[in-house]
Every structure is written in C-alpha cells, then in structure tokens.
C-alpha cells in the first residue's frame, strides 16, 4: 500500500513540474504566468528567455520521475535521485527566491522520498 502512495506522490510531483514547464516556457509573459509568479509585464518580457530555459530544466525533472515510475520496482533509484533534485531545487528556491517554493516543491518531494523509503 505504501508503494502505491509513494508512486502517487511521485506522479503528482512530476505533473507539477510539467505544469511549471508550461508556465515558464509558454505563459511566462502572459497573464497566467505573470499572475502565478507575481511578475510585472516589463520584467516578464525581459526575462522570457531565462524562464524558458528554467522551464526546460523542470521538464527534465518531470521526465526523470516519469521514467522512474515507468520502470516500476527497478525505478526506485531513479525516483530517489530525481526527487532529491526536486527537493534541493525547492530548498534553494525557497531560500533565494520565494519561501512558498519550499511548500510547493520541496515538501512534496520530501514526502515522496519518505514514502519510497518506507515502502522499500
């Protein structure tokens, strides 16, 4: 039962990073993206290319988590690695950019790691 819960959390973290990819790569300078990240129109236009690059990295995190899920039991190490990457990015973002990143990104990754290890 714990492995199912762990995999649901891993899936939700991966889906969140797909959503972040979409916001950063395609909606950064649109109302949806500006509202999500609290950006002015001028700042969003000036940083659009940087945000797209950042979005791509979030896509790689999601891809790694989906890969780990697709491998089933054999994907344990891959899920752990990518959840650790998400956790570190969430902590760093929370400390340097916006404290809510800790809650949105780091806490779910930590939960996924705990559940994975409890299920192992």
JOGICOR-V747518 format. One record per helix or strand. SS is the DSSP state (a for helix, b for strand). FROM is the first residue (numbers start at 1). TO is the last residue. If there is no record, write none. Layout:
ss = (SS,SS)
from = (FROM,FROM)
to = (TO,TO)
This chain:
ss = (a,a,a,a,a,a)
from = (2,31,41,48,72,100)
to = (26,37,46,70,96,119)
